[in-house]
Amino acid sequence: GKQVGGAMNGGGKEGGFNGMTRLRTHQSQVGSAPAYEYDTPPPFDNVALENWERARRLWANKPSSYKPKHKRPVLSVDITYEELLMTNKPFAQPVALQEMVDFLVDCWEQEGLYD
């Protein structure tokens, strides 16, 4: 390449990108503008995705000894939406998420709010 401001411009045949995608120029036809082509980049290795998938498998796989716990319902079958949720008092004991979702869906269906 030629000297520009004390540095080599172009850096030789490969364009001087030092290990990154290299740009090469070549004449496509006599008297025409140069055509550009890129070296094929290396395959992308998504390490973060691989780590996430490995962690998820460890978290999601249940051990062979796993047995779901069948708990008795906490909510009374005749409790109303207002009795349960229109107070700031804490529940006497924890309510399972599935039980609370079932209760709310039932209430919303009765009121026509859930299709």
Stockholm file with secondary structure:
# STOCKHOLM 1.0

chainA/1-115         GKQVGGAMNGGGKEGGFNGMTRLRTHQSQVGSAPAYEYDTPPPFDNVALENWERARRLWANKPSSYKPKHKRPVLSVDITYEELLMTNKPFAQPVALQEMVDFLVDCWEQEGLYD
#=GR chainA/1-115 SS CCEETTEESSCSTTCSCTTSCCEEEEESSTTSCEEEEECCCCCCCCHHHHHHHHHHHHHHCCCTTCCCCCCCCCSCTTCCHHHHHSSCSCCSSCCCHHHHHHHHHHHHHHTTCCC
#=GC SS_cons         CCEETTEESSCSTTCSCTTSCCEEEEESSTTSCEEEEECCCCCCCCHHHHHHHHHHHHHHCCCTTCCCCCCCCCSCTTCCHHHHHSSCSCCSSCCCHHHHHHHHHHHHHHTTCCC
//
